[in-house]
Amino acid sequence: MKLNKTTLAYGALLLAMMISAGNFLFGNLAVKEVHPVVLTFWRCLIAAVFVLPLVLRGRSNPFRHFQSSWLRIVVLACIGVVATPWFVYSALQSNDLIDLGAGYTSVPLLTILFSTMLLNERLRSAQYLGVAIALSGALIFAFRGNFENLVNFNPHLAFLLMIASNACRGLYLVLLKKWNMQPKPEEGLFVIFVVGIAVLLPFVLVFEVGTLQPFDYSWQVWGSILFIGVGMGAIYLHLLNFGTHEVGASTASLFAYLVPILVTVEAVALRGMDLQVYQGVGGVLIIGGVLIATRFHLRPTATDHPPH
C-alpha cells in the first residue's frame, strides 16, 4: 500500500524529533572530550559539506546573497549557527539531560516574545496567562524545585544556558521573518554555514592547538560528532522542512513537545537517571503554558511557511 504524503510528513517529523533528542545524548558524550565551540564548528562544517552538492547541482552563486545583505547574513550566522548550538553544548556539559530537555520546549514561547518586540505583534490576555504559567515552570527547573536555591539565588546554570540557546533560536526565526529572508539550502543557508565556520575557526585553533594532541578524540566522540553534524546539520533540517510543508507549521510545531519525552526516556533507560517530582511539575507547567500561548497566537491566513 502506497503511503500518502501526510503519513510520510508525520514520519519525517517524528524522525526529526528523534534526531533532536539524540543530539542531547551524543552532545553530552562529545563535550566530555571536545570543547563546545569546537563541537559547534564540526557541526557547521559537516552541515556545509552536506549542503554543498545542492549548491553545485543548482549551478548558482550563493554568495551573491552575501554581497547584497552581508551584515544581516553575518548576524543570522552568529545567532543561528554559532550561538544557538554553542549554548546547547555548553549546557550539555551537565548531565541533567531531563532538565535540559524540558528547557527545549521554551523555543515557541521565546519566539512569540521576540515577535511582540520586533514585529509589533500583540499578545492576547490568554497568551499572557500562558507566558506566566510557562515562566513559573521554568523557575522550578532553574532552581531545581528548591525554595532555598531561589532565596540564595543558586540557579541551575545549565538550564539557563539552554534557555539562552532557545532565545537565540527564537530571535533567529523572528529576524528571518522581519528581514523577509528564507534561505534555501542551495543558496543563503550554505552561506550562513560558511560564515559560521569562518567565525568559529579562530576559536577552534586556539582551543585545539593548546592541547597536547589536537583533534585526537576517541572513536565514540568522532561517532557523536558525525551524528550531530549529519543529523542536526543536514538531515534534521530537510525532514523538518518537508514535514512542515505538508502539514503546516502549526501542526508541525506540536511535534517539538516529543523531544523532552524522548530525552527523558533516553536519560532513564540509557543513563539510569531518576525522574524527580519537580521535573514532572515544571515540565507540565512549561508545556501547558507554551501550548496556551501558541494556540492563541494570531497566525496569518496564508499557507504556513516551513522554518529554516
TITILUM-448436 format. One line per field, with one value per residue: residue number from 0; residue in three letters; y, x, z of N, C-alpha, C, O in turn. Coordinates in steps of 0.001 Angstrom, whole numbers. Atoms other than C-alpha are relative to their C-alpha. Layout:
# residues N
resi = NUM ...
resn = ala ...
npy = Y ...
npx = X ...
npz = Z ...
capy = Y ...
capx = X ...
capz = Z ...
cpy = Y ...
cpx = X ...
cpz = Z ...
opy = Y ...
opx = X ...
opz = Z ...
***
This chain:
# residues 308
resi = 0 1 2 3 4 5 6 7 8 9 10 11 12 13 14 15 16 17 18 19 20 21 22 23 24 25 26 27 28 29 30 31 32 33 34 35 36 37 38 39 40 41 42 43 44 45 46 47 48 49 50 51 52 53 54 55 56 57 58 59 60 61 62 63 64 65 66 67 68 69 70 71 72 73 74 75 76 77 78 79 80 81 82 83 84 85 86 87 88 89 90 91 92 93 94 95 96 97 98 99 100 101 102 103 104 105 106 107 108 109 110 111 112 113 114 115 116 117 118 119 120 121 122 123 124 125 126 127 128 129 130 131 132 133 134 135 136 137 138 139 140 141 142 143 144 145 146 147 148 149 150 151 152 153 154 155 156 157 158 159 160 161 162 163 164 165 166 167 168 169 170 171 172 173 174 175 176 177 178 179 180 181 182 183 184 185 186 187 188 189 190 191 192 193 194 195 196 197 198 199 200 201 202 203 204 205 206 207 208 209 210 211 212 213 214 215 216 217 218 219 220 221 222 223 224 225 226 227 228 229 230 231 232 233 234 235 236 237 238 239 240 241 242 243 244 245 246 247 248 249 250 251 252 253 254 255 256 257 258 259 260 261 262 263 264 265 266 267 268 269 270 271 272 273 274 275 276 277 278 279 280 281 282 283 284 285 286 287 288 289 290 291 292 293 294 295 296 297 298 299 300 301 302 303 304 305 306 307
resn = met lys leu asn lys thr thr leu ala tyr gly ala leu leu leu ala met met ile ser ala gly asn phe leu phe gly asn leu ala val lys glu val his pro val val leu thr phe trp arg cys leu ile ala ala val phe val leu pro leu val leu arg gly arg ser asn pro phe arg his phe gln ser ser trp leu arg ile val val leu ala cys ile gly val val ala thr pro trp phe val tyr ser ala leu gln ser asn asp leu ile asp leu gly ala gly tyr thr ser val pro leu leu thr ile leu phe ser thr met leu leu asn glu arg leu arg ser ala gln tyr leu gly val ala ile ala leu ser gly ala leu ile phe ala phe arg gly asn phe glu asn leu val asn phe asn pro his leu ala phe leu leu met ile ala ser asn ala cys arg gly leu tyr leu val leu leu lys lys trp asn met gln pro lys pro glu glu gly leu phe val ile phe val val gly ile ala val leu leu pro phe val leu val phe glu val gly thr leu gln pro phe asp tyr ser trp gln val trp gly ser ile leu phe ile gly val gly met gly ala ile tyr leu his leu leu asn phe gly thr his glu val gly ala ser thr ala ser leu phe ala tyr leu val pro ile leu val thr val glu ala val ala leu arg gly met asp leu gln val tyr gln gly val gly gly val leu ile ile gly gly val leu ile ala thr arg phe his leu arg pro thr ala thr asp his pro pro his
npy = -1197 -1202 -993 -1337 -993 -397 1032 -169 -1228 311 836 -862 -848 868 307 -1238 -175 1030 -501 -1115 581 626 -1072 -170 1140 20 -1243 192 884 -645 -1112 526 -99 -1089 -1266 -356 -803 915 846 -850 -122 1239 63 -917 477 1189 -452 -694 1025 704 -932 -375 595 -737 -1238 351 443 -1176 -818 -1419 -624 -321 -1141 -1255 -447 -613 -1312 -966 -43 633 -226 829 1400 191 14 1262 1090 -58 373 1278 1188 -99 -151 961 1292 -157 5 1362 912 -458 523 1460 420 537 1272 -132 18 -151 -1434 -696 354 -806 -1368 -71 -348 -1439 -669 -744 -1097 -1085 -528 -904 -1196 -817 -517 -1177 -1097 -383 4 -756 855 -166 1204 12 213 1413 228 -451 1063 1096 -405 39 1410 594 -568 606 1322 -197 -343 1244 668 -858 129 1418 232 -209 -1392 -526 -427 -1250 -1040 -243 -200 1028 559 1121 -734 720 -256 -1375 11 535 -1081 -965 581 -124 -1417 -242 659 -791 -1260 345 212 -1267 -846 511 -537 -1470 -395 683 867 1437 606 1379 721 -184 -1410 -738 834 404 -1162 -144 1002 -407 -1123 588 671 -1043 -616 975 570 -489 550 1418 90 -344 1078 1261 -143 -37 1345 811 777 -643 799 1418 388 1420 316 -302 -1433 -247 458 -999 -1179 326 4 -1388 -745 515 16 -1330 -988 255 785 -589 -1144 452 671 -1021 -800 827 231 -1265 -378 850 -77 -1356 -299 118 1418 473 -525 842 1121 -405 431 1381 1 253 1364 901 -210 623 1451 289 -223 1030 1336 175 -597 378 -1176 61 -1129 -667 -577 -1364 68 262 -1194 -1072 356 -207 -1441 -584 450 -546 -1435 -231 370 -1086 -1187 214 286 -1248 -931 -399 534 -522 864 684 1306 -103 279 826 -668 390
npx = 851 -824 219 253 -982 263 -597 -1447 -350 5 -1173 -1178 -46 -352 -1427 -725 -12 -892 -1359 -189 -210 -1318 -981 -286 -786 -1316 -678 -491 -1167 -1094 -620 -926 -1343 -64 547 1238 -272 -540 1115 840 -720 159 1394 121 -818 630 1247 -343 -428 1181 811 -781 493 1181 -501 -619 1048 758 -870 234 -1026 676 -605 609 826 -902 -396 1081 505 -1074 124 1086 -415 -958 772 747 -951 -491 1088 633 -850 -1125 425 1034 -565 -1049 674 499 -1082 -499 944 -103 -1107 718 666 1424 633 1451 245 -338 1025 1190 -282 125 1371 242 -275 1158 341 -956 253 1144 -421 -797 917 678 -959 -610 985 1166 1166 589 412 1326 -9 -288 -1417 -733 158 -874 -1382 -214 -30 -1243 -1120 -14 -610 -1430 -611 -136 -1194 -1172 -467 120 1130 -444 234 -1252 -818 574 -303 -1447 -288 -939 731 -512 -624 159 1353 16 -695 943 953 -724 -33 1339 197 -702 759 1207 -396 -373 1225 706 -762 250 1289 -71 -807 565 -1043 286 -1149 112 -1260 -1005 -329 -389 -336 -1395 -822 73 -908 -1380 -312 -152 -1311 -1034 37 -410 -1325 -1066 185 -353 -1459 -496 285 -624 -1467 -393 13 -1177 284 1140 946 -169 1175 326 908 1368 214 91 1333 959 -159 600 1449 444 -175 881 1383 540 -414 485 1238 1055 603 784 1189 874 565 962 1170 708 618 1150 1075 99 -865 752 9 -1376 -581 399 -928 -1122 246 -468 -1433 -289 423 -1025 -1218 225 -106 -1425 -732 375 -312 -1402 -908 419 377 1311 893 343 1344 -6 -111 1340 826 -509 227 1421 254 -626 700 1352 -57 -373 1153 988 -521 -100 1319 737 -821 596 -753 421 938 -698 -568 -1185 -1289 -815 -1116 -1325
npz = 0 131 -1043 496 -438 -1382 -849 99 -715 -1429 -247 99 -1197 -1132 118 -304 -1457 -545 234 -931 -1326 27 -112 -1420 -483 645 -363 -1361 96 724 -737 -998 583 978 -489 704 1195 1019 427 844 1266 757 455 1140 1116 593 627 1245 962 494 788 1186 1255 460 596 1277 906 426 850 -310 -825 -1251 -672 448 -1120 -965 505 -135 -1386 -751 -1435 -501 50 -1092 -1240 -40 -213 -1381 -911 307 105 -934 -1398 -388 -398 -1018 -1299 -241 -367 -1295 -978 -47 -859 -1154 273 -314 1311 -118 -158 1239 970 -304 417 1461 382 -116 1281 532 -907 207 1344 -127 -719 920 1008 -554 -101 1275 1082 -493 -185 -1321 -719 -591 -1457 -257 255 -1187 -994 414 -260 -1458 -419 500 -744 -1336 175 241 -1293 -764 514 -188 -1389 -331 -891 -1376 -384 -572 1135 472 -982 54 1417 447 1144 787 1094 1264 480 484 1287 975 283 838 1339 570 295 1264 1063 219 634 1377 763 132 922 1349 429 38 1150 1171 540 -96 682 466 -259 1048 148 -1197 -1148 161 -344 -1457 -564 294 -893 -1330 -33 -51 -1328 -1016 257 -887 -1337 80 34 -1338 -942 378 -25 -1404 -583 317 1214 666 767 -342 -758 35 1102 -431 183 1445 395 -480 863 1291 -185 -197 1240 1045 -477 -288 983 1352 110 -822 688 1137 -518 -582 1084 746 -840 -209 1271 269 -1010 -525 -1144 -1254 -380 -148 -1240 -1131 -118 -848 -1377 -145 -310 -1419 -350 531 -780 -1309 197 192 -1253 -971 506 384 -973 -1339 -790 -647 256 -1249 -53 521 1450 507 -203 858 1391 298 36 1192 1202 -46 257 1393 816 -108 689 1446 583 135 772 1273 1130 1298 692 1092 -352 -851 615 -876 -640 503
capy = 0 3342 5854 9282 12473 13308 9988 10482 14002 12738 10093 12727 14986 12091 11117 14761 14877 11602 13115 16258 14141 12183 15497 15757 12286 12442 16075 15191 12420 14575 17545 15242 15481 18322 21968 23265 25805 23049 20817 23699 24146 20476 20689 23707 22171 18821 20541 22757 19702 18005 21147 21729 19164 21105 24264 22572 20993 24360 25933 29198 31641 31553 34332 36888 36991 37869 40801 42425 41585 40807 42375 40583 37249 37667 38450 35430 33176 34370 33894 30815 28520 29800 30992 28634 25313 26712 27429 23947 22131 24326 23292 19627 19639 18990 15514 16870 15813 15686 19328 20423 18528 20348 23674 22872 23446 27177 27900 28740 30898 32931 33254 34804 37204 38358 38748 41182 43236 43198 42573 44642 41640 41899 39253 38303 38040 34242 34427 36476 33748 31097 33035 33371 29637 28639 31020 29592 26134 27433 28903 25495 23999 26981 26420 22633 22887 24038 27212 27578 27758 30543 32522 32150 32695 29461 28794 25738 27271 24534 25049 28809 28130 26044 28932 31252 28878 28886 32692 32767 30279 32320 35566 33900 32817 36253 38044 35744 36932 40596 40786 38643 36139 32464 30988 27859 25083 25657 29412 31511 28630 27435 30950 31119 27878 29185 32425 30381 28293 31451 32932 29722 28715 31072 29807 26192 26749 28360 25519 22642 23973 24484 20741 18100 16087 18304 16626 13353 12123 8657 6807 7259 11026 11007 8981 11539 14397 12623 12074 15719 17104 14834 14505 18047 19907 18224 15539 17280 20455 18565 16356 19379 21390 18515 17722 21374 21978 19080 19553 23232 24948 24902 21110 20524 22700 20283 17588 19633 18514 14957 15987 16281 12981 11234 12808 11639 8077 8156 9542 6991 3942 4570 6689 5319 8769 9169 11380 13925 15349 18939 17841 16462 19551 22008 20117 20164 23911 24752 22628 23737 27414 27229 25435 28163 30926 29353 28150 31687 33237 35227 33488 34739 33397 32441 28991 28470 28592 25990 27101 27020
capx = 0 1446 1902 416 2404 685 1730 5268 5271 4305 7014 9564 8643 8835 12279 13386 12400 14247 17371 16898 16603 19694 21539 21248 22661 25501 26259 26607 29042 31076 31626 33444 36412 35541 35065 31544 32993 34886 31798 29765 32447 32284 28504 28714 31465 29741 26418 28087 29665 26263 24606 27407 26101 22803 24766 26746 23621 21870 24852 24121 26334 25118 27481 25502 23190 26179 27108 23696 22886 26242 25525 22207 23710 26586 24105 21949 25004 26304 22895 21588 24554 27122 25447 22440 24365 27232 24853 23317 26650 27820 24668 25256 28471 25973 24459 20993 19521 15931 16050 17688 15155 12328 14023 13887 10118 10544 11501 7922 7360 10521 9729 6375 8022 10555 7707 5969 9155 10446 7345 4893 2613 214 -436 -3947 -4906 -4802 -1300 -90 -1509 327 3587 3192 2475 5449 7790 6703 7587 10938 11646 11033 13681 16014 16194 15688 12379 14209 12960 16291 18078 15696 16254 20040 19883 21667 20337 20783 23288 22999 19242 19768 22246 19580 17118 19787 20122 16361 16348 18925 16886 13707 15483 16912 13432 11930 14755 14253 10651 11407 14047 11934 14759 14055 17478 17233 19812 21470 21643 21594 21724 25055 26460 25252 27101 30281 30138 29639 32722 34775 33654 34358 37671 39959 38466 38880 42556 43107 41432 42912 46484 46557 46068 48797 47100 44922 41848 42739 39296 38063 36043 32915 33359 34045 30844 28960 30378 29293 25778 25485 26853 24916 21802 21304 23221 21724 19041 17078 16523 15299 12936 11562 11077 9350 7045 6177 5464 2992 1082 1711 3826 1059 738 4462 5276 3408 5998 8581 6898 8034 11675 11640 9721 12285 15177 13660 13313 16947 18172 16265 16822 20393 21873 19964 18753 15780 12809 12285 8938 9924 10755 7269 5585 7834 7511 3706 3702 6125 4385 925 1894 3553 524 -1796 455 930 -2654 -3972 -1235 -2526 -1476 -1507 -4216 -1728 -218 2401 5998 8435 11029 14707
capz = 0 -1046 1772 1217 1740 5032 6563 5271 6721 10171 9918 8868 11777 14253 12924 13148 16824 17480 15917 18027 21177 20142 19906 23701 24307 21768 22563 26243 25285 22887 25231 27632 25227 22832 23781 22938 20491 18649 18568 17131 14454 13451 13248 10894 8769 8272 7548 4922 3264 3000 1600 -951 -3507 -3630 -4365 -7136 -8617 -8728 -10511 -8743 -6914 -3304 -2265 -4259 -1221 937 -1301 -1013 2632 4208 7606 8037 6993 9457 12244 11338 11209 14579 16196 14376 13696 16210 19421 19390 19295 21384 24271 23856 24025 26893 28754 27872 29881 32669 32940 33820 30488 31724 32858 29614 27515 29295 28575 24843 24848 25511 21868 20685 23764 23235 19522 20421 22889 20286 17790 20135 20461 16876 14752 16835 17342 20257 22882 23911 27579 27402 25978 28935 31180 29152 29385 33172 33579 31400 33227 36590 35282 34055 37508 39068 36794 37148 40925 40880 42720 45845 47548 49355 45993 44981 48200 47948 44171 43351 39833 37638 35219 32591 32360 31968 29151 27408 27751 26284 23323 22808 22984 20182 18152 18636 17711 14591 13444 14081 12250 9253 9126 9870 7163 4793 4338 3617 2858 724 1354 -2017 -1521 1642 4120 2705 3059 6661 7413 5728 7725 10903 10072 9495 12831 14755 13139 15157 18428 17298 16541 19951 21850 19835 19447 23192 23767 23742 20977 18767 17276 18982 20033 20858 18213 20335 20201 16454 16051 18143 16065 12870 14230 15302 12030 9679 11840 13144 10459 7392 7792 10570 8529 5476 7477 9317 6141 4331 7239 7842 4159 4055 7331 8117 10759 13373 13373 12922 15947 18223 17499 19431 22650 21926 22429 26258 26448 24232 26142 29444 28105 26953 30276 32352 30113 28968 31743 34726 35804 38144 37342 40125 41258 40422 36866 36358 37820 35988 32703 32840 33588 30758 28132 29285 29298 25891 24430 25741 24405 20972 20457 20936 18810 15835 12624 9056 6789 4109 3977 6656 5520 6833 9363 8491
cpy = 1251 1014 1370 983 421 -998 108 1238 -234 -861 819 867 -813 -338 1223 223 -1041 408 1127 -504 -675 1015 245 -1104 19 1283 -91 -885 739 1073 -478 131 1229 1262 347 831 -890 -897 776 180 -1249 -125 884 -547 -1190 374 680 -994 -714 901 336 -662 701 1301 -278 -418 1183 933 1501 520 426 1257 1343 561 732 1415 1053 155 -573 167 -879 -1475 -303 -75 -1310 -1182 -34 -443 -1437 -1206 69 9 -1082 -1361 120 4 -1403 -899 445 -532 -1505 -487 -494 -1303 50 64 220 1479 738 -305 797 1444 209 505 1502 747 749 1209 1201 615 989 1305 916 595 1255 1203 502 81 722 -838 140 -1338 149 -269 -1437 -304 468 -1044 -1170 294 -99 -1441 -644 517 -562 -1400 91 338 -1238 -750 804 -123 -1404 -292 199 1475 639 479 1338 1158 385 311 -918 -731 -1195 582 -686 236 1422 122 -543 1059 1062 -491 156 1452 360 -612 800 1313 -226 -143 1307 927 -474 588 1515 479 -670 -851 -1450 -752 -1454 -706 267 1451 604 -862 -460 1140 213 -996 414 1147 -518 -687 1025 655 -947 -460 556 -572 -1487 -176 289 -1170 -1280 67 11 -1351 -773 -773 569 -987 -1508 -412 -1521 -266 271 1474 348 -448 986 1252 -239 15 1435 785 -431 104 1385 1009 -193 -676 659 1130 -444 -713 1013 831 -768 -194 1254 440 -784 207 1392 185 -213 -1439 -505 452 -861 -1166 345 -483 -1473 -47 -228 -1397 -1000 127 -655 -1512 -405 94 -1100 -1378 -219 546 -323 1166 -159 1256 582 630 1393 5 -269 1219 1123 -274 222 1493 645 -373 565 1487 321 -343 1092 1214 -166 -259 1269 1031 301 -478 628 -981 -748 -1309 191 -327 -833 779 -488 -23
cpx = 889 -354 -264 988 -203 615 1517 462 42 1213 1279 152 374 1487 848 92 895 1459 316 242 1371 1119 389 946 1414 784 603 1239 1187 694 853 1443 161 -618 -1261 205 484 -1110 -952 632 -178 -1411 -205 714 -654 -1296 277 415 -1206 -901 700 -483 -1243 406 566 -1050 -800 786 -245 1163 -638 529 -512 -919 860 360 -1072 -490 1035 -163 -1093 389 1001 -723 -757 925 474 -1068 -446 908 1250 -506 -984 591 1087 -602 -506 1120 710 -899 173 1275 -538 -681 -1503 -826 -1503 -368 226 -1014 -1271 203 -158 -1365 -277 231 -1228 -358 916 -161 -1156 414 844 -883 -715 936 465 -994 -1291 -1274 -505 -395 -1431 131 362 1480 857 -83 913 1460 315 113 1318 1214 71 591 1498 728 206 1249 1260 575 -231 -1115 313 -132 1266 934 -490 365 1472 487 1150 -630 706 578 -183 -1385 -101 726 -908 -1045 657 80 -1348 -328 678 -767 -1270 301 363 -1242 -749 732 -155 -1295 56 747 -455 1059 -386 1105 -232 1341 1075 401 450 427 1452 931 13 924 1465 428 192 1348 1117 67 589 1454 1105 -94 383 1509 602 -190 760 1527 509 -14 1237 -181 -1238 -824 155 -1155 -165 -991 -1450 -326 -82 -1363 -1076 49 -666 -1524 -535 74 -968 -1462 -588 335 -605 -1375 -1157 -718 -896 -1272 -1004 -676 -1050 -1282 -832 -722 -1280 -1147 -165 811 -719 -6 1410 611 -342 966 1186 -178 350 1452 279 -418 1058 1310 -126 125 1462 762 -281 472 1489 990 -385 -380 -1408 -792 -459 -1395 -19 85 -1357 -893 431 -255 -1440 -316 572 -780 -1416 -23 329 -1163 -1070 454 2 -1346 -807 766 -663 876 -481 -931 652 569 1271 1242 833 1116 1319 981
cpz = 0 1084 -621 619 1452 973 -5 768 1501 370 -19 1243 1239 -25 325 1506 672 -180 970 1419 87 102 1449 487 -578 294 1389 16 -615 830 1167 -488 -892 603 -780 -1262 -1137 -530 -899 -1373 -855 -548 -1230 -1229 -696 -706 -1333 -1084 -601 -832 -1322 -1291 -552 -678 -1390 -1022 -545 -897 209 840 1321 665 -522 1078 1035 -423 245 1440 969 1513 600 26 1108 1340 139 271 1450 992 -230 11 871 1446 432 378 1067 1400 342 502 1281 1112 177 681 1337 -408 261 -1287 71 133 -1313 -1099 214 -449 -1495 -428 61 -1313 -545 856 -240 -1391 29 679 -890 -1096 501 29 -1361 -1148 387 61 1434 601 498 1499 340 -224 1174 1106 -326 263 1487 500 -419 771 1418 -56 -212 1301 857 -437 313 1409 548 997 1466 359 573 -1104 -555 927 -78 -1422 -450 -1186 -631 -1290 -1349 -592 -562 -1341 -1103 -362 -886 -1444 -685 -341 -1323 -1168 -343 -699 -1457 -876 -242 -969 -1438 -556 -161 -1230 -1290 -702 245 -725 -378 208 -1032 -181 1325 1163 -66 397 1509 684 -202 906 1429 166 140 1377 1043 -142 907 1414 39 40 1377 959 -343 40 1434 685 -430 -1297 -686 -827 244 913 -67 -1132 383 -216 -1486 -527 415 -867 -1351 94 90 -1313 -1082 429 159 -1092 -1379 -7 737 -733 -1150 442 533 -1088 -792 804 182 -1268 -245 989 594 1263 1324 506 259 1323 1213 214 896 1436 225 467 1490 449 -455 774 1376 -96 -163 1315 1015 -454 -237 1014 1443 890 560 -317 1327 -86 -626 -1514 -641 89 -936 -1472 -424 -122 -1263 -1249 -44 -320 -1442 -935 22 -808 -1516 -645 -214 -812 -1334 -1144 -1298 -699 -1139 482 801 -797 950 645 -559 1142
opy = 1383 1332 1763 647 727 -609 -1 1234 224 -666 596 1039 -344 -302 1100 645 -752 181 1190 30 -603 695 569 -836 -106 1256 372 -666 611 1196 337 221 1697 1214 76 650 -714 -1144 225 188 -1151 -577 460 -509 -1225 -138 453 -821 -1008 407 708 23 788 1733 451 -92 1186 1804 2298 -244 1509 1883 2396 1772 1690 2308 2212 1200 -1389 -770 -1473 -2187 -1370 -915 -1917 -2092 -1097 -1082 -2209 -2245 -879 -912 -1631 -1823 -790 -641 -1831 -1582 -380 -955 -2028 -1694 -1197 -1481 -980 1090 840 1950 1602 566 1213 2083 1326 1139 1941 1955 1929 2254 2334 1813 2042 2386 2136 1695 2195 2341 1707 780 744 -320 288 -2248 1229 -662 -1690 -1164 -181 -1286 -1721 -575 -593 -1746 -1342 -247 -760 -1812 -726 -115 -1355 -1247 243 59 -1615 -1217 -306 2322 1839 1491 2170 2233 1567 513 -477 -1843 -1429 831 -17 395 1639 922 -60 1189 1607 297 514 1723 1104 3 999 1719 586 396 1529 1618 345 972 2057 1451 -486 -793 -1845 -1218 -2292 -55 363 1768 388 -478 -513 915 543 -650 289 1152 -70 -559 839 966 -515 -832 -242 -879 -1971 -1041 -374 -1533 -1960 -884 -398 -1456 -410 -952 108 -1826 -2324 -346 -2180 659 582 1824 1162 210 1228 1819 648 525 1777 1504 401 544 1716 1904 765 -94 724 1187 103 -517 899 1117 -221 -13 1205 967 -244 194 1625 -765 -632 -1692 -1238 -268 -880 -1685 -554 -667 -1959 -1033 -1124 -1985 -1898 -871 -1253 -2138 -1395 -775 -1558 -2131 -1295 83 46 1074 -836 2358 -117 907 1713 928 282 1554 1737 640 733 1903 1480 495 998 1948 1219 371 1427 1804 767 135 1329 2174 -605 -186 1018 -2182 -1755 -1563 1059 -1220 -624 1692 -1565 -327
opx = 1794 -1525 394 1713 764 1228 2158 1532 961 1833 2173 1254 1135 2150 1910 1131 1524 2288 1414 1089 2046 2206 1541 1932 2390 2011 1720 2154 2314 1918 1474 2371 1280 -1702 -1320 -517 73 -1182 -1465 -69 -469 -1610 -848 185 -755 -1588 -440 72 -1224 -1648 40 -563 -1414 -211 290 -932 -1227 211 -205 2002 -1217 -183 -137 -1120 414 479 -757 -1029 703 100 -900 52 937 -393 -756 575 534 -762 -584 529 2035 -221 -855 343 1264 -70 -418 962 1284 -412 30 1499 149 -1046 -2173 -1431 -2080 -1299 -567 -1342 -1915 -736 -409 -1495 -1356 1 -1109 -749 448 55 -1098 10 683 -615 -947 492 628 -743 -2259 -2376 282 -830 -1840 1190 1116 2056 1841 893 1563 2203 1376 964 1953 2129 1160 1317 2261 1852 1209 2009 2293 1776 -268 -1003 -399 548 1491 1617 308 740 1814 1679 2232 -1135 1896 -161 -369 -1522 -759 333 -874 -1419 16 -58 -1417 -1027 120 -892 -1597 -433 19 -1288 -1277 96 -187 -1368 -468 347 155 1211 -649 913 -495 2386 2256 1206 1582 1320 2129 1952 1050 1612 2276 1547 1094 1992 2047 1155 1297 2083 1886 928 948 2022 1552 732 1256 2176 1638 392 1894 771 -2354 -273 -243 -1048 380 -1635 -2276 -1438 -913 -1947 -2026 -988 -1331 -2199 -1539 -860 -1624 -2319 -1591 -461 -707 -2353 -2268 -1948 -1981 -2332 -2206 -1870 -2093 -2382 -2061 -1833 -2232 -2311 -1103 1038 -104 262 1646 1412 401 1077 1849 799 332 1886 1057 213 1431 1978 832 740 1907 1572 628 1036 2015 2129 339 -268 -2247 -244 -1051 -1900 -932 -415 -1676 -1601 -398 -592 -1698 -1056 -83 -1142 -1881 -869 -268 -1407 -1645 -326 -327 -1563 -1634 331 -1135 2071 -1644 -879 121 670 2088 1234 766 1662 1397 2157
opz = 825 1291 -1584 1555 2150 1968 1040 1378 2181 1415 798 1763 2085 1012 935 2014 1690 701 1522 2136 1115 583 1737 1173 162 392 1621 810 -135 772 1851 316 -1100 1186 -1979 -2243 -2284 -1734 -1873 -2385 -2047 -1676 -2190 -2340 -1922 -1787 -2307 -2254 -1796 -1677 -2293 -2311 -1768 -1652 -2342 -2203 -1699 -1550 -728 1316 1401 1451 -8 1163 1666 415 515 1803 1830 2267 1661 972 1720 2177 1210 1022 2067 1998 718 550 901 2212 1526 1492 1877 2303 1493 1514 1992 2161 1283 778 2078 -1570 186 -1600 -822 -519 -1689 -1905 -749 -924 -1947 -1476 -337 -1376 -877 335 -347 -1572 -606 249 -853 -1580 -259 -124 -1556 -2130 -374 -123 2369 -105 928 1987 1279 443 1531 1816 562 719 1869 1336 372 1078 1956 849 306 1519 1561 393 678 1610 1761 1801 2334 -218 410 -945 -985 461 -31 -1650 -838 -1032 -421 -2242 -2366 -1805 -1580 -2190 -2235 -1528 -1785 -2380 -1861 -1317 -2129 -2228 -1513 -1600 -2317 -1981 -1332 -1764 -2356 -1723 -1134 -1871 -2343 -1922 1380 -1848 485 223 -700 -1056 1759 1919 961 1046 2084 1644 716 1418 2136 1206 925 1862 1953 848 1426 2026 1020 750 1793 1690 554 475 1703 1842 -1406 -2057 -444 -1540 -588 2137 -952 -1627 -474 -611 -1888 -1388 -330 -1213 -1886 -801 -535 -1666 -1708 -337 -473 -1376 -2144 -474 211 -737 -1343 -154 291 -1004 -1150 283 131 -1203 -808 591 1356 2013 2305 1680 1219 1918 2194 1325 1414 2162 1356 1062 1818 1327 299 1044 1868 768 419 1639 1707 340 48 1079 2368 2112 -34 -351 2149 -1173 -1387 -2157 -1695 -861 -1608 -2224 -1514 -1016 -1888 -2044 -1099 -1086 -2036 -1907 -1014 -1555 -2248 -1791 -1125 -948 -2021 -1174 -1405 -438 -1607 1683 493 -1644 2161 26 -1151 939
***
